[in-house]
């Protein structure tokens, strides 16, 4: 049976998801701040993972809702997320189970997931500015050399940074592109 491990949800989110998971025959497990230092394998009820008897305290940085999906086929997961949207169950932070993340603590997974979420927001903002720049280029027939150079550097950074990727550097690129586009 598929399982959703739900972290730090408010009562409305819990109830909406309870109704949907009951209808879809999916098990729902609630966890909270006390579980931050437990391994995801344990929280996802995977055989061989044990409770480490650690109880964590409240951490303001993790005051958001997170859903962890176990035993979903990829297509079923996407279908279920579509059903969540259709039923106004909005959970921005979510992840599926992997052989790697089952060994991570919830705290580590939340950090990784949050950084990924912030990065995707920055990428979306950058793409919005680049779309505006492209439209202006099409209207005027002129390419802004500074923007073209910045985009080349940005692409190089995203392709080569790997584990050294720094969200703050991505924000700097976003801010530079925003400034250039707004001054076109």
Protein Blocks (a to p, Z undefined) as FASTA:
>chain_A
ZZdddehiafklmmmmmmmmmmnopacddddfklmmpcfklmnopghiacehiacdddfk
lmccddddehiafklmmmmmmmmmmnopacfbgcdddfklmmpcfklmmmmmmmmmmmmm
mmmmmmmmmmmmmmmmmmnopacfklmmmmmmmmmmmmmnmmmpcfklmmmmmmmmmmmm
mmZZ
